[in-house]
Amino acid sequence: MTVYAPYSYYYEVYHGSQLTPDQWPAAAREAEAYIDLLTFGRLKNGAPVTDEVQMAVCAVAEVVGRYRTTRAARADGLKSVSNDGYSESYADDAATSAQFSADKLAAADLYLPRSSPLRYAGV
């Protein structure tokens, strides 16, 4: 599997700090799959991995990392908690999933805009 952005790129060039070296492989793998989806597999088929692609992978990986941390912090199916005057409310799974998708797209759009030739849907 081709790695579009190693952790060293994330840390030294993108200047990311949200993901640890242990969290990076899983988050980057999901981000790279998402970028492949947006670019119609062109990167896997030989299109060059540019700086813009690497930055997009880093941005999406941070979104993935935040989502995983949020999901791990709350119990499945729990929508609200109240204890002695302190309360928390969580979005339901459908709303959380929709927000996750929107956040990934916004992160990718920042570095790989929809006008990019890599994202052109035609032939």
C-alpha positions as CSV (number, residue, x, y, z in Angstrom):
1,M,0.0,0.0,0.0
2,T,1.3,3.4,-0.9
3,V,1.5,5.9,2.0
4,Y,0.5,9.3,0.8
5,A,1.7,11.1,4.0
6,P,4.0,9.5,6.6
7,Y,3.8,10.7,10.2
8,S,7.1,12.7,9.7
9,Y,5.3,14.8,7.1
10,Y,2.3,15.3,9.4
11,Y,4.5,16.4,12.2
12,E,7.2,18.4,10.4
13,V,5.5,19.9,7.4
14,Y,1.8,20.0,8.2
15,H,2.8,20.9,11.9
16,G,0.1,18.6,13.2
17,S,-0.1,17.9,16.9
18,Q,-3.5,16.2,17.5
19,L,-2.4,12.7,16.5
20,T,0.4,10.7,18.2
21,P,2.6,8.4,16.2
22,D,0.5,5.4,17.6
23,Q,-2.7,7.0,16.4
24,W,-1.4,8.0,13.0
25,P,-1.4,4.8,11.0
26,A,-5.1,4.0,11.5
27,A,-6.2,7.6,11.0
28,A,-4.0,8.1,7.9
29,R,-5.2,4.8,6.4
30,E,-8.8,6.0,6.7
31,A,-7.9,9.4,5.4
32,E,-6.0,8.0,2.4
33,A,-9.0,5.8,1.6
34,Y,-11.2,8.8,1.7
35,I,-8.9,10.8,-0.6
36,D,-8.8,7.9,-3.0
37,L,-12.6,8.0,-3.0
38,L,-12.6,11.7,-3.8
39,T,-10.0,11.4,-6.5
40,F,-11.6,8.3,-8.2
41,G,-8.6,6.1,-7.4
42,R,-6.2,8.2,-9.6
43,L,-3.5,8.3,-6.9
44,K,-3.5,4.5,-6.7
45,N,-3.3,4.4,-10.5
46,G,-0.2,6.5,-10.9
47,A,-1.2,10.1,-10.4
48,P,1.5,12.0,-8.5
49,V,1.1,12.4,-4.8
50,T,1.6,16.2,-4.5
51,D,2.0,18.4,-1.5
52,E,-1.7,19.3,-1.7
53,V,-2.6,15.5,-1.5
54,Q,-0.4,15.1,1.5
55,M,-1.8,18.1,3.2
56,A,-5.4,16.9,2.5
57,V,-4.5,13.5,4.0
58,C,-3.2,15.2,7.1
59,A,-6.3,17.4,7.5
60,V,-8.7,14.5,7.0
61,A,-6.6,12.3,9.4
62,E,-7.1,14.9,12.1
63,V,-10.9,14.8,11.6
64,V,-10.8,11.0,11.8
65,G,-8.7,11.1,15.0
66,R,-11.1,13.6,16.6
67,Y,-14.1,11.5,15.6
68,R,-12.6,8.3,17.0
69,T,-11.7,10.1,20.3
70,T,-15.2,11.4,20.6
71,R,-16.8,8.0,19.9
72,A,-14.6,6.3,22.4
73,A,-15.4,8.9,25.1
74,R,-19.1,8.2,25.1
75,A,-21.2,5.1,25.6
76,D,-23.1,3.7,22.7
77,G,-26.7,4.9,22.5
78,L,-26.2,7.5,25.2
79,K,-27.8,10.8,24.3
80,S,-27.6,12.7,27.6
81,V,-26.2,12.4,31.1
82,S,-27.3,14.4,34.2
83,N,-25.7,14.2,37.6
84,D,-26.2,16.6,40.5
85,G,-26.7,19.7,38.3
86,Y,-24.2,18.7,35.7
87,S,-25.6,17.6,32.3
88,E,-24.2,16.7,28.9
89,S,-26.1,16.0,25.7
90,Y,-24.7,14.1,22.7
91,A,-25.9,14.1,19.1
92,D,-27.5,10.8,17.9
93,D,-25.5,8.5,15.7
94,A,-27.1,9.7,12.5
95,A,-26.3,13.4,13.2
96,T,-22.8,12.5,14.4
97,S,-22.1,10.5,11.2
98,A,-23.5,13.3,9.0
99,Q,-21.2,15.8,10.8
100,F,-18.2,13.5,10.4
101,S,-18.8,13.2,6.7
102,A,-19.2,17.0,6.3
103,D,-16.0,17.6,8.4
104,K,-14.0,15.2,6.3
105,L,-15.2,16.8,3.1
106,A,-14.4,20.3,4.4
107,A,-10.9,19.2,5.4
108,A,-10.2,17.7,2.0
109,D,-11.7,20.7,0.2
110,L,-9.3,23.0,1.9
111,Y,-6.2,21.5,0.2
112,L,-7.8,19.5,-2.7
113,P,-10.6,21.8,-4.0
114,R,-13.4,20.4,-6.1
115,S,-11.9,22.2,-9.1
116,S,-8.7,20.1,-8.8
117,P,-8.1,17.9,-11.8
118,L,-7.7,15.0,-9.4
119,R,-11.3,15.4,-8.4
120,Y,-12.7,15.8,-11.9
121,A,-15.4,13.1,-12.4
122,G,-15.2,13.0,-16.2
123,V,-12.8,11.2,-18.4
